[in-house]
């Protein structure tokens, strides 16, 4: 975690003004070269959604965007949708206070007054260090079945609350969305908009926090270092509860709920809260005690809750927290009381019949082997009757019967728990299969939508490509027509100019009046009347043939090869001179006529292009609406199924908890019954005979 560092730009507070909406910020952030002009974020990359638009994380009166600068640094840029009084001063005070702390839960930030340019106006932004983590709710979704990890996060949260209180800080909006948990379980606190530090004492709160974490009695006047006490109890109790019993996560909340285990309705009516009653009646003694303390806060101290009272590090315990049987001190053994003098004398008399020298302590069953049978039988009957009449015998018999019954109850509880466990595994497997099927259906729905969207985009692209080709073809035709008109104008210009160059005035060497007359007779009077000279063989002579403008060839009497060459050279010279000053563009009238002629076609193609885009947007909206409708229908179906599954799991979790508690109690009771029965281990018929003989049990 980077050490927290905070700063704010210095600027005077402006009067309250309207701020852009979240959608307007999204539009502006599509061109970071413009909206971040003149800052080190100009041209930065903004994280986008599936449609390629900047993805906003909505918050209280702001949208947060993930922005990566050219140097690879990633920031969370908060764009405000309303102006908060003394906003810059508040952030300055918060930044200065955090800068004096060495807190690993804090993130560095910079309040930039001229942060983003939107529709020609500058607005402030808050630029924060990016934290790689997930919010507490999503983290619990992923780690609910890891009680040790949840317990560690509960401890870290309690330490965070203590550090905030020690530093005189009140975050103002403690809730799952502002608590980010990293991969190693560290907690980072974000969103300091409503934070209180000592320098802000006396000001009202800018917000009253998430309703599922705050006291119903909280108002804007509640702004101080104690403002986090109520949500701290809410969050810590939920973490301790999930660590003690992960099943509570599914039992006490819906899948898409924006709260942990308790919500606004539980705070408003604690006496009628099923969730709170579940926690205060839980078998885990430590969880039950913590829940009862929070219940007392709700009932009697909701407006001014006490500081959080974290549990010690021992962790949750079992329901009864019994002392293990092995650690229990066994009671002293029960012994026989006063013995009957008659039976004692009879016993000694029977023993006289034994061979001399046999110790008196020898058991009676050996004595019976040599004693008088009738006397022995009478003695056995008398002692047996005496043993049965002893109160110790009745007590021992009851204790042993009770121990046997308790052992049978323990076996029954164990068998029931085994059955419950098997059923729990079956439910879990069914639930996993249901989730897998739901994931498959969600993926299939998304795949169908993506396929329809891609097909639509291909069709739109093909249509637009065809329009572009038509546009290019139209532009090419217009260009060709312009070139045709230009060539025609240039030819007309050339003919008109060449018509002004007459042979009679050219002064060509060797061209006489007779030659001019002969040429005039065949239609060659000016440089415009012919386009060249060719030569044809007529016997031994070469005849010069003038090629007229209409393509016909003529010969002039007296104009031979040499003179024709001079005349053609003159034509080429004047043609070159005229060509140098020919028009290079069509006339304005021709251009206007050309533009008018192709404007309708261009307008039609432009209108078709706009219509295709409009139809494409409408189709995409319809596809999105259809996807959303199908998603809502699927979500409703899944929610109904998941709600039923959750009820089954919750009921079965309670059954499992009860079975586990009953087994634990049965094990304890059986152990205690065994201990009580063992206290009568000396109370037996043989022990009774020994007692009659020796006076000792």
C-alpha positions as CSV (number, residue, x, y, z in Angstrom):
1,X,0.0,0.0,0.0
2,X,1.4,3.4,-1.0
3,X,1.7,5.8,1.9
4,X,-1.2,8.2,1.9
5,X,-0.4,11.7,0.6
6,X,-3.0,14.4,0.0
7,X,-3.0,17.8,-1.4
8,X,-5.5,20.3,-2.9
9,X,-5.2,23.0,-5.5
10,X,-5.6,26.6,-4.3
11,X,-8.6,28.4,-5.7
12,X,-11.3,30.7,-4.5
13,X,-14.7,29.2,-4.0
14,X,-17.1,29.9,-6.8
15,X,-20.8,30.6,-6.3
16,X,-23.0,27.5,-6.4
17,X,-23.6,26.4,-10.0
18,X,-25.1,23.6,-11.9
19,X,-22.7,20.7,-12.5
20,X,-22.7,18.2,-15.4
21,X,-24.6,15.0,-15.1
22,X,-22.9,11.6,-15.1
23,X,-24.0,11.0,-18.7
24,X,-22.4,14.3,-19.7
25,X,-19.1,13.3,-18.0
26,X,-19.2,10.0,-19.9
27,X,-19.5,12.0,-23.2
28,X,-16.7,14.3,-22.3
29,X,-14.3,11.5,-21.2
30,X,-14.5,9.9,-24.7
31,X,-11.8,12.4,-25.7
32,X,-9.4,12.8,-22.8
33,X,-7.1,14.9,-25.0
34,X,-9.8,17.6,-24.9
35,X,-11.4,17.2,-21.4
36,X,-8.0,16.9,-19.7
37,X,-6.3,19.5,-21.9
38,X,-3.2,21.0,-20.3
39,X,-2.9,18.3,-17.6
40,X,-0.8,15.2,-17.3
41,X,-3.9,13.1,-18.0
42,X,-4.4,14.6,-21.5
43,X,-4.8,11.6,-23.8
44,X,-5.1,9.2,-20.9
45,X,-6.9,5.9,-21.3
46,X,-10.3,5.5,-19.6
47,X,-11.7,2.1,-18.7
48,X,-14.7,1.4,-20.9
49,X,-17.8,-0.8,-20.7
50,X,-18.9,-3.4,-23.2
51,X,-20.2,-0.7,-25.5
52,X,-16.9,1.1,-25.5
53,X,-18.1,4.1,-23.5
54,X,-16.3,5.3,-20.3
55,X,-17.4,3.1,-17.4
56,X,-18.6,5.1,-14.4
57,X,-18.8,3.8,-10.8
58,X,-21.7,5.8,-9.4
59,X,-21.5,7.2,-5.9
60,X,-23.1,10.0,-3.9
61,X,-23.4,13.0,-6.2
62,X,-20.4,11.8,-8.3
63,X,-19.1,9.3,-10.8
64,X,-15.8,7.6,-10.5
65,X,-13.8,6.6,-13.5
66,X,-10.6,4.5,-13.8
67,X,-8.0,6.5,-15.8
68,X,-4.5,5.4,-16.8
69,X,-2.0,8.1,-17.6
70,X,0.6,7.9,-20.3
71,X,3.2,6.8,-17.7
72,X,1.1,3.8,-16.7
73,X,-0.1,5.4,-13.4
74,X,-3.7,4.5,-12.7
75,X,-6.1,6.8,-10.9
76,X,-9.7,6.9,-9.7
77,X,-11.0,10.2,-11.0
78,X,-14.1,11.4,-9.2
79,X,-16.3,13.8,-11.2
80,X,-18.9,15.7,-9.1
81,X,-22.5,16.1,-10.2
82,X,-23.3,18.8,-7.7
83,X,-21.4,21.5,-5.9
84,X,-20.8,21.0,-2.2
85,X,-20.3,24.1,0.0
86,X,-16.7,24.7,1.0
87,X,-15.8,21.6,-1.0
88,X,-12.2,22.6,-1.7
89,X,-11.7,23.8,1.9
90,X,-13.1,20.5,3.2
91,X,-10.7,18.4,1.1
92,X,-7.8,20.6,2.0
93,X,-8.5,20.1,5.7
94,X,-8.9,16.3,5.2
95,X,-5.8,16.1,3.1
96,X,-3.7,18.0,5.7
97,X,-5.0,15.8,8.6
98,X,-4.4,12.5,6.8
99,X,-0.9,13.7,5.7
100,X,0.1,13.8,9.4
101,X,-0.9,10.2,9.9
102,X,0.9,7.0,8.9
103,X,-2.2,5.1,8.1
104,X,-2.1,2.1,5.8
105,X,-5.9,2.3,5.4
106,X,-5.8,5.7,3.7
107,X,-5.3,6.5,0.0
108,X,-3.6,9.6,-1.4
109,X,-5.8,12.1,-3.3
110,X,-5.6,15.5,-5.0
111,X,-8.5,17.9,-5.3
112,X,-8.0,19.7,-8.7
113,X,-10.2,22.8,-9.1
114,X,-9.7,23.0,-12.9
115,X,-9.8,19.2,-13.3
116,X,-12.0,18.5,-16.3
117,X,-13.3,20.5,-19.3
118,X,-17.0,19.8,-20.1
119,X,-18.9,21.7,-22.7
120,X,-16.5,24.6,-22.6
121,X,-16.4,25.0,-18.7
122,X,-13.9,23.7,-16.2
123,X,-15.1,21.6,-13.2
124,X,-13.2,20.2,-10.2
125,X,-12.3,16.5,-9.9
126,X,-10.8,14.4,-7.1
127,X,-7.9,12.3,-8.3
128,X,-7.2,9.4,-6.1
129,X,-4.7,6.6,-6.0
130,X,-6.1,3.4,-7.5
131,X,-6.6,0.6,-5.1
132,X,-6.6,-3.0,-6.3
133,X,-9.3,-4.6,-4.2
134,X,-13.0,-5.5,-4.0
135,X,-15.7,-4.0,-1.8
136,X,-16.5,-5.8,1.5
137,X,-19.8,-7.3,0.2
138,X,-18.2,-8.8,-2.9
139,X,-15.3,-10.0,-0.8
140,X,-17.6,-11.8,1.6
141,X,-19.5,-13.4,-1.3
142,X,-16.2,-15.0,-2.3
143,X,-14.8,-15.8,1.1
144,X,-18.0,-16.7,3.1
145,X,-16.8,-20.3,3.5
146,X,-13.4,-19.3,4.9
147,X,-14.3,-18.4,8.5
148,X,-10.6,-17.8,9.4
149,X,-10.2,-15.2,6.7
150,X,-13.5,-13.5,7.7
151,X,-12.4,-13.5,11.3
152,X,-9.1,-11.8,10.4
153,X,-10.9,-9.1,8.4
154,X,-13.2,-8.6,11.4
155,X,-10.2,-8.0,13.6
156,X,-8.6,-5.6,11.1
157,X,-11.9,-3.7,10.8
158,X,-12.0,-3.3,14.6
159,X,-8.5,-1.9,14.6
160,X,-9.4,0.5,11.7
161,X,-12.4,1.8,13.8
162,X,-10.1,2.3,16.8
163,X,-7.5,4.1,14.7
164,X,-10.1,6.5,13.3
165,X,-11.4,7.3,16.7
166,X,-7.9,7.8,18.1
167,X,-7.1,10.2,15.2
168,X,-10.4,12.2,15.8
169,X,-11.7,11.1,12.4
170,X,-15.3,10.2,11.4
171,X,-15.6,8.8,7.9
172,X,-19.3,9.6,7.7
173,X,-20.3,6.8,5.4
174,X,-18.9,3.5,6.7
175,X,-20.4,0.8,4.5
176,X,-19.4,-2.1,2.3
177,X,-18.8,0.0,-0.8
178,X,-16.2,2.2,0.9
179,X,-14.3,-0.7,2.5
180,X,-12.0,-2.3,-0.1
181,X,-10.4,-5.6,0.8
182,X,-7.1,-6.5,-1.0
183,X,-5.9,-10.0,-1.9
184,X,-3.9,-10.2,1.4
185,X,-7.0,-9.2,3.5
186,X,-5.9,-5.6,4.2
187,X,-8.7,-3.0,4.4
188,X,-8.5,0.3,2.5
189,X,-11.0,3.1,3.3
190,X,-12.1,5.2,0.3
191,X,-14.6,8.0,-0.4
192,X,-13.7,10.9,1.9
193,X,-16.5,13.2,0.7
194,X,-18.3,13.2,4.1
195,X,-15.2,12.7,6.3
196,X,-14.9,14.7,9.6
197,X,-11.5,15.9,10.9
198,X,-10.9,18.2,13.8
199,X,-10.5,21.2,11.5
200,X,-14.0,20.8,10.3
201,X,-15.6,21.0,13.7
202,X,-18.8,23.0,13.7
203,X,-19.7,22.4,10.0
204,X,-22.7,20.2,9.1
205,X,-22.3,16.9,7.3
206,X,-22.5,16.9,3.5
207,X,-24.2,13.5,3.5
208,X,-25.8,11.1,6.0
209,X,-24.4,7.8,4.8
210,X,-25.9,4.6,3.4
211,X,-29.3,3.9,5.0
212,X,-28.5,0.2,5.6
213,X,-25.6,1.2,7.8
214,X,-26.7,4.4,9.6
215,X,-28.9,5.0,12.6
216,X,-32.5,6.0,11.6
217,X,-32.0,9.0,13.9
218,X,-28.9,10.4,12.1
219,X,-29.2,13.9,10.6
220,X,-26.8,16.4,9.0
221,X,-26.1,17.8,12.4
222,X,-24.5,14.5,13.4
223,X,-21.0,15.3,12.2
224,X,-18.0,14.5,14.5
225,X,-15.6,11.8,15.5
226,X,-18.4,9.7,16.9
227,X,-20.4,9.5,13.6
228,X,-19.0,6.0,12.7
229,X,-20.0,4.3,15.9
230,X,-23.4,3.0,14.7
231,X,-22.1,1.6,11.3
232,X,-19.1,0.1,13.1
233,X,-21.4,-2.0,15.2
234,X,-23.4,-3.1,12.1
235,X,-20.4,-4.1,10.1
236,X,-18.4,-5.8,12.9
237,X,-21.4,-7.8,14.1
238,X,-22.0,-9.0,10.6
239,X,-18.3,-10.1,10.2
240,X,-18.2,-11.9,13.5
241,X,-21.5,-13.6,12.7
242,X,-20.3,-14.9,9.3
243,X,-17.0,-16.0,10.8
244,X,-19.0,-18.0,13.4
245,X,-21.6,-19.4,11.1
246,X,-21.2,-19.0,7.3
247,X,-24.7,-20.2,6.7
248,X,-26.0,-16.9,8.1
249,X,-24.8,-15.2,4.9
250,X,-27.3,-17.0,2.8
251,X,-29.9,-17.2,5.5
252,X,-30.2,-13.5,6.4
253,X,-29.8,-11.8,3.0
254,X,-30.9,-12.0,-0.6
255,X,-28.3,-12.6,-3.3
256,X,-28.4,-9.0,-4.6
257,X,-29.0,-7.2,-1.3
258,X,-27.0,-4.0,-0.7
259,X,-26.3,-4.7,2.9
260,X,-24.5,-7.3,5.1
261,X,-26.6,-9.2,7.6
262,X,-28.7,-6.3,9.0
263,X,-30.5,-3.5,7.1
264,X,-32.5,-0.3,7.7
265,X,-35.7,-2.2,8.6
266,X,-33.9,-4.0,11.4
267,X,-32.7,-0.7,12.9
268,X,-36.1,0.8,12.7
269,X,-37.9,-2.1,14.3
270,X,-35.5,-4.3,16.3
271,X,-38.2,-6.0,18.3
272,X,-39.8,-7.3,15.1
273,X,-36.5,-8.1,13.3
274,X,-36.1,-11.7,12.2
275,X,-32.5,-11.1,11.4
276,X,-31.6,-9.7,14.8
277,X,-33.6,-12.4,16.5
278,X,-31.6,-15.0,14.6
279,X,-28.4,-13.5,15.9
280,X,-29.5,-13.0,19.5
281,X,-30.8,-16.6,19.6
282,X,-27.7,-18.1,17.9
283,X,-26.1,-21.1,19.7
284,X,-22.7,-19.5,19.6
285,X,-22.4,-17.8,22.9
286,X,-19.9,-15.0,21.9
287,X,-21.9,-14.1,18.8
288,X,-25.1,-14.2,20.8
289,X,-23.6,-11.8,23.4
290,X,-22.3,-9.4,20.8
291,X,-25.8,-9.4,19.1
292,X,-27.5,-8.7,22.4
293,X,-25.2,-5.7,23.1
294,X,-26.1,-4.3,19.7
295,X,-29.8,-5.0,20.3
296,X,-29.4,-2.9,23.5
297,X,-27.9,-0.1,21.4
298,X,-30.9,-0.2,19.0
299,X,-33.5,-0.3,21.8
300,X,-31.9,2.3,24.2
301,X,-28.9,4.1,22.7
302,X,-29.6,4.3,19.0
303,X,-29.1,8.1,18.8
304,X,-25.9,8.0,20.7
305,X,-24.3,4.6,20.5
306,X,-21.3,3.6,22.6
307,X,-17.9,2.9,21.0
308,X,-17.5,-0.5,19.4
309,X,-16.6,-3.3,21.9
310,X,-14.7,-5.9,19.9
311,X,-14.4,-9.5,21.1
312,X,-11.1,-10.8,22.2
313,X,-8.9,-12.8,19.9
314,X,-10.2,-16.2,21.1
315,X,-12.7,-16.5,18.3
316,X,-16.3,-17.8,18.4
317,X,-17.0,-20.7,20.6
318,X,-19.6,-23.5,20.6
319,X,-23.1,-23.0,21.9
320,X,-22.7,-24.3,25.4
321,X,-18.9,-23.8,25.7
322,X,-18.6,-27.0,27.7
323,X,-15.6,-28.1,29.6
324,X,-14.2,-31.2,27.8
325,X,-15.1,-34.4,29.7
326,X,-11.4,-35.3,30.1
327,X,-10.9,-32.1,32.1
328,X,-13.7,-32.8,34.5
329,X,-12.8,-34.0,38.0
330,X,-14.4,-37.3,38.7
331,X,-16.4,-37.5,41.9
332,X,-15.2,-39.8,44.7
333,X,-16.5,-43.4,44.4
334,X,-19.7,-44.3,46.2
335,X,-19.1,-46.8,49.0
336,X,-21.4,-49.1,51.1
337,X,-22.6,-47.6,54.4
338,X,-23.3,-49.5,57.6
339,X,-23.3,-53.3,57.2
340,X,-25.8,-55.8,58.7
341,X,-24.3,-57.6,61.8
342,X,-26.2,-60.8,61.0
343,X,-25.0,-61.0,57.4
344,X,-21.5,-60.1,58.5
345,X,-21.5,-62.9,61.1
346,X,-23.0,-65.4,58.6
347,X,-20.3,-64.5,56.1
348,X,-17.6,-65.1,58.7
349,X,-19.2,-68.4,59.6
350,X,-19.2,-69.6,56.0
351,X,-15.6,-68.7,55.7
352,X,-14.8,-71.0,58.7
353,X,-15.6,-73.9,56.4
354,X,-12.7,-73.0,54.2
355,X,-9.4,-75.0,54.5
356,X,-7.1,-73.8,57.3
357,X,-4.6,-71.4,56.2
358,X,-6.6,-69.8,53.3
359,X,-6.6,-66.1,53.8
360,X,-9.8,-64.6,55.0
361,X,-9.8,-62.2,52.1
362,X,-10.3,-65.0,49.5
363,X,-13.4,-64.4,47.5
364,X,-16.5,-66.3,48.4
365,X,-16.8,-68.1,45.1
366,X,-13.6,-70.1,45.9
367,X,-15.0,-70.8,49.4
368,X,-18.2,-72.3,47.9
369,X,-16.1,-75.0,46.2
370,X,-15.4,-76.7,49.6
371,X,-18.1,-75.4,51.9
372,X,-21.2,-77.1,52.9
373,X,-23.5,-76.7,49.9
374,X,-26.7,-76.1,51.9
375,X,-25.2,-73.5,54.2
376,X,-23.5,-71.8,51.2
377,X,-26.8,-71.6,49.3
378,X,-28.5,-70.1,52.3
379,X,-25.7,-67.6,52.7
380,X,-25.9,-66.7,49.0
381,X,-29.6,-66.1,49.2
382,X,-29.3,-64.0,52.3
383,X,-26.4,-61.8,51.0
384,X,-28.1,-61.4,47.6
385,X,-31.3,-60.2,49.2
386,X,-29.3,-58.0,51.4
387,X,-27.4,-56.5,48.5
388,X,-30.6,-55.8,46.6
389,X,-32.0,-54.0,49.7
390,X,-29.0,-51.7,49.9
391,X,-29.8,-48.1,48.8
392,X,-26.5,-48.0,47.1
393,X,-27.6,-50.9,44.8
394,X,-30.7,-48.9,43.7
395,X,-28.7,-45.8,43.1
396,X,-26.0,-47.7,41.1
397,X,-28.7,-49.5,39.0
398,X,-30.3,-46.1,38.2
399,X,-27.0,-44.5,37.3
400,X,-26.0,-47.4,35.0
401,X,-29.4,-47.4,33.3
402,X,-29.2,-43.7,32.8
403,X,-25.7,-43.9,31.4
404,X,-26.8,-46.6,29.0
405,X,-29.8,-44.5,27.9
406,X,-27.5,-41.4,27.4
407,X,-25.1,-43.5,25.3
408,X,-28.0,-44.6,23.1
409,X,-29.2,-41.0,22.8
410,X,-25.6,-40.0,21.8
411,X,-25.6,-42.7,19.1
412,X,-29.0,-41.5,17.9
413,X,-27.9,-37.9,17.8
414,X,-24.7,-38.9,15.9
415,X,-26.8,-40.9,13.4
416,X,-29.1,-38.0,12.9
417,X,-26.2,-35.5,12.4
418,X,-24.7,-38.0,9.8
419,X,-28.1,-38.0,8.0
420,X,-28.3,-34.2,8.1
421,X,-24.7,-34.0,6.8
422,X,-25.5,-36.3,3.9
423,X,-28.6,-34.2,3.2
424,X,-26.6,-31.0,3.5
425,X,-24.1,-32.4,1.0
426,X,-26.9,-33.3,-1.4
427,X,-28.4,-29.8,-1.0
428,X,-25.0,-28.2,-1.6
429,X,-24.5,-30.4,-4.7
430,X,-27.9,-29.5,-6.0
431,X,-27.3,-25.8,-5.3
432,X,-23.9,-26.0,-7.1
433,X,-25.5,-27.7,-10.0
434,X,-28.3,-25.0,-10.0
435,X,-25.7,-22.2,-9.9
436,X,-23.8,-23.8,-12.8
437,X,-27.0,-24.1,-14.8
438,X,-27.8,-20.5,-14.1
439,X,-24.4,-19.4,-15.1
440,X,-24.7,-21.4,-18.3
441,X,-28.1,-19.8,-19.1
442,X,-26.7,-16.3,-18.3
443,X,-23.7,-17.0,-20.6
444,X,-26.0,-18.4,-23.3
445,X,-28.2,-15.3,-23.0
446,X,-25.2,-13.0,-23.3
447,X,-23.9,-15.0,-26.2
448,X,-27.2,-14.8,-28.1
449,X,-27.3,-11.1,-27.5
450,X,-23.7,-10.7,-28.6
451,X,-24.3,-12.7,-31.7
452,X,-27.4,-10.6,-32.6
453,X,-25.4,-7.5,-31.9
454,X,-22.5,-8.6,-34.1
455,X,-24.8,-9.6,-36.9
456,X,-26.5,-6.2,-36.7
457,X,-23.2,-4.5,-36.7
458,X,-22.1,-6.5,-39.7
459,X,-25.2,-5.6,-41.6
460,X,-24.9,-1.9,-40.7
461,X,-21.2,-1.9,-41.7
462,X,-22.1,-3.5,-45.1
463,X,-24.8,-0.9,-45.6
464,X,-22.5,2.0,-44.7
465,X,-19.7,0.5,-46.9
466,X,-22.1,0.4,-49.8
467,X,-23.1,4.1,-49.1
468,X,-19.4,5.0,-49.0
469,X,-18.8,3.2,-52.3
470,X,-21.8,5.1,-53.8
471,X,-20.4,8.3,-52.5
472,X,-17.0,7.6,-54.0
473,X,-18.6,6.6,-57.3
474,X,-20.6,9.9,-57.3
475,X,-17.6,11.9,-56.5
476,X,-15.7,10.1,-59.3
477,X,-18.5,10.8,-61.8
478,X,-18.6,14.5,-60.7
479,X,-14.8,14.7,-61.2
480,X,-14.9,13.1,-64.6
481,X,-17.7,15.4,-65.7
482,X,-15.8,18.4,-64.5
483,X,-12.7,17.2,-66.4
484,X,-14.9,16.7,-69.5
485,X,-16.3,20.2,-69.2
486,X,-12.8,21.6,-68.7
487,X,-11.4,19.8,-71.7
488,X,-14.3,21.1,-73.8
489,X,-13.8,24.6,-72.6
490,X,-10.1,24.4,-73.3
491,X,-10.7,23.1,-76.8
492,X,-13.2,25.9,-77.4
493,X,-10.7,28.4,-76.1
494,X,-8.0,26.9,-78.3
495,X,-10.2,27.0,-81.4
496,X,-11.3,30.6,-80.7
497,X,-7.8,31.8,-80.1
498,X,-6.3,29.9,-83.1
499,X,-9.0,31.3,-85.3
500,X,-7.5,34.8,-84.8
501,X,-4.2,33.7,-86.4
502,X,-4.7,34.1,-90.2
503,X,-2.2,32.7,-92.7
504,X,-2.4,35.8,-94.7
505,X,-1.0,37.7,-91.7
506,X,1.5,35.1,-90.6
507,X,4.4,36.2,-92.8
508,X,5.6,32.6,-93.4
509,X,8.6,32.4,-95.7
510,X,7.6,31.2,-99.1
511,X,3.9,31.6,-98.6
512,X,2.7,33.8,-101.5
513,X,-0.7,35.3,-102.2
514,X,-1.3,32.5,-104.7
515,X,-0.5,29.9,-102.0
516,X,-2.8,31.7,-99.6
517,X,-5.6,31.7,-102.2
518,X,-5.1,28.0,-103.0
519,X,-5.2,27.2,-99.2
520,X,-8.3,29.4,-98.8
521,X,-9.9,27.5,-101.6
522,X,-9.6,24.2,-99.7
523,X,-10.7,25.7,-96.3
524,X,-7.3,26.5,-94.7
525,X,-7.4,30.1,-93.7
526,X,-6.4,30.2,-90.0
527,X,-4.4,28.1,-87.5
528,X,-7.8,26.8,-86.3
529,X,-8.7,25.3,-89.6
530,X,-6.3,22.4,-89.6
531,X,-4.7,20.2,-86.9
532,X,-1.7,18.9,-88.7
533,X,-0.1,17.8,-92.0
534,X,0.5,14.3,-93.4
535,X,2.3,13.3,-96.5
536,X,1.2,10.8,-99.1
537,X,3.2,9.3,-102.0
538,X,1.9,10.0,-105.4
539,X,4.2,8.3,-107.8
540,X,7.6,9.8,-107.5
541,X,6.2,12.8,-105.6
542,X,5.2,13.3,-101.9
543,X,1.9,15.2,-101.6
544,X,1.3,17.4,-98.5
545,X,-2.2,16.7,-97.0
546,X,-3.7,19.2,-94.6
547,X,-5.8,17.5,-91.9
548,X,-8.8,19.7,-91.2
549,X,-10.5,20.1,-87.8
550,X,-13.3,17.7,-88.9
551,X,-10.7,15.0,-89.8
552,X,-10.8,15.4,-93.6
553,X,-7.6,15.7,-95.6
554,X,-7.1,18.3,-98.3
555,X,-4.3,19.3,-100.6
556,X,-3.6,22.9,-101.9
557,X,-2.1,23.5,-105.3
558,X,1.3,24.9,-105.2
559,X,1.8,24.0,-101.6
560,X,4.5,21.3,-101.5
561,X,6.2,19.4,-98.8
562,X,8.5,22.1,-97.7
563,X,6.0,24.9,-97.6
564,X,3.4,22.7,-95.9
565,X,6.0,21.9,-93.2
566,X,6.6,25.6,-92.6
567,X,2.9,26.3,-92.3
568,X,2.4,23.4,-89.9
569,X,5.4,24.6,-87.8
570,X,3.7,28.0,-87.6
571,X,0.5,26.3,-86.4
572,X,2.4,24.4,-83.7
573,X,4.1,27.6,-82.4
574,X,0.9,29.6,-82.1
575,X,-0.9,26.5,-80.6
576,X,1.8,26.3,-77.9
577,X,1.5,30.0,-77.2
578,X,-2.3,29.7,-76.9
579,X,-2.2,26.5,-74.8
580,X,0.0,28.2,-72.2
581,X,-2.8,30.6,-71.4
582,X,-5.8,28.2,-71.7
583,X,-8.3,28.0,-68.8
584,X,-7.4,25.6,-65.9
585,X,-10.9,25.4,-64.4
586,X,-14.5,25.3,-65.5
587,X,-16.4,28.5,-65.5
588,X,-18.5,29.5,-62.5
589,X,-21.7,28.8,-64.3
590,X,-20.5,25.3,-65.3
591,X,-19.3,24.6,-61.7
592,X,-22.7,25.8,-60.3
593,X,-24.5,23.6,-62.8
594,X,-22.3,20.7,-62.0
595,X,-22.7,21.1,-58.2
596,X,-26.4,21.4,-58.6
597,X,-26.6,18.3,-60.7
598,X,-24.7,16.1,-58.1
599,X,-25.9,17.8,-54.9
600,X,-29.2,15.9,-54.9
601,X,-27.3,12.6,-55.2
602,X,-24.9,13.5,-52.4
603,X,-27.8,14.7,-50.2
604,X,-29.6,11.5,-50.8
605,X,-26.6,9.4,-49.8
606,X,-26.0,11.6,-46.8
607,X,-29.6,11.2,-45.7
608,X,-29.4,7.5,-46.2
609,X,-26.1,7.4,-44.1
610,X,-27.8,9.3,-41.3
611,X,-30.8,7.1,-41.5
612,X,-28.7,4.0,-41.3
613,X,-27.0,5.3,-38.2
614,X,-30.3,6.3,-36.6
615,X,-31.8,2.9,-37.4
616,X,-28.7,1.2,-36.1
617,X,-28.9,3.1,-32.8
618,X,-32.6,2.3,-32.5
619,X,-31.9,-1.4,-33.3
620,X,-29.1,-1.4,-30.7
621,X,-31.4,0.1,-28.1
622,X,-34.0,-2.5,-29.0
623,X,-31.4,-5.2,-28.6
624,X,-30.3,-3.9,-25.3
625,X,-33.9,-3.5,-24.1
626,X,-34.6,-7.1,-25.2
627,X,-31.4,-8.3,-23.4
628,X,-32.4,-6.3,-20.3
629,X,-35.9,-7.7,-20.5
630,X,-34.6,-11.3,-20.9
631,X,-32.1,-10.7,-18.1
632,X,-34.8,-9.4,-15.8
633,X,-37.0,-12.3,-16.6
634,X,-34.2,-14.8,-16.1
635,X,-33.1,-13.0,-12.9
636,X,-36.7,-13.1,-11.6
637,X,-36.8,-16.8,-12.4
638,X,-33.4,-17.4,-10.8
639,X,-34.3,-15.3,-7.8
640,X,-37.4,-17.4,-7.2
641,X,-35.4,-20.6,-7.6
642,X,-32.6,-19.2,-5.4
643,X,-35.0,-18.0,-2.8
644,X,-36.6,-21.4,-2.6
645,X,-33.1,-23.0,-2.4
646,X,-32.0,-20.4,0.1
647,X,-35.0,-21.2,2.3
648,X,-34.3,-24.9,2.0
649,X,-30.6,-24.3,2.9
650,X,-31.5,-21.9,5.7
651,X,-34.0,-24.4,7.1
652,X,-31.5,-27.2,6.7
653,X,-28.7,-25.1,8.2
654,X,-30.8,-24.5,11.2
655,X,-31.6,-28.2,11.3
656,X,-27.9,-29.0,11.0
657,X,-27.0,-26.5,13.7
658,X,-29.6,-28.0,16.0
659,X,-28.4,-31.5,15.2
660,X,-24.8,-30.5,16.0
661,X,-25.9,-28.8,19.2
662,X,-27.9,-31.8,20.2
663,X,-25.0,-34.1,19.5
664,X,-22.7,-32.0,21.4
665,X,-25.1,-32.0,24.4
666,X,-25.7,-35.7,24.0
667,X,-21.9,-36.3,24.0
668,X,-21.6,-34.1,27.1
669,X,-24.6,-35.8,28.8
670,X,-23.3,-39.3,27.9
671,X,-19.9,-38.4,29.3
672,X,-21.4,-37.0,32.5
673,X,-23.7,-40.0,32.8
674,X,-20.6,-42.3,32.4
675,X,-18.8,-40.3,35.1
676,X,-21.8,-40.6,37.4
677,X,-22.1,-44.4,36.7
678,X,-18.4,-44.8,37.3
679,X,-18.9,-43.4,40.7
680,X,-20.8,-46.6,41.5
681,X,-18.0,-48.9,40.3
682,X,-17.5,-50.4,43.8
683,X,-21.3,-51.1,44.2
684,X,-21.4,-54.7,43.0
685,X,-22.4,-58.0,44.5
686,X,-18.8,-59.0,44.9
687,X,-17.9,-55.7,46.4
688,X,-20.8,-56.1,48.8
689,X,-19.5,-59.5,49.9
690,X,-16.1,-57.9,50.4
691,X,-17.8,-55.2,52.4
692,X,-19.5,-57.8,54.6
693,X,-16.3,-59.6,55.3
694,X,-13.9,-56.7,55.8
695,X,-16.1,-53.7,56.5
696,X,-14.5,-51.9,53.5
697,X,-15.9,-51.4,50.0
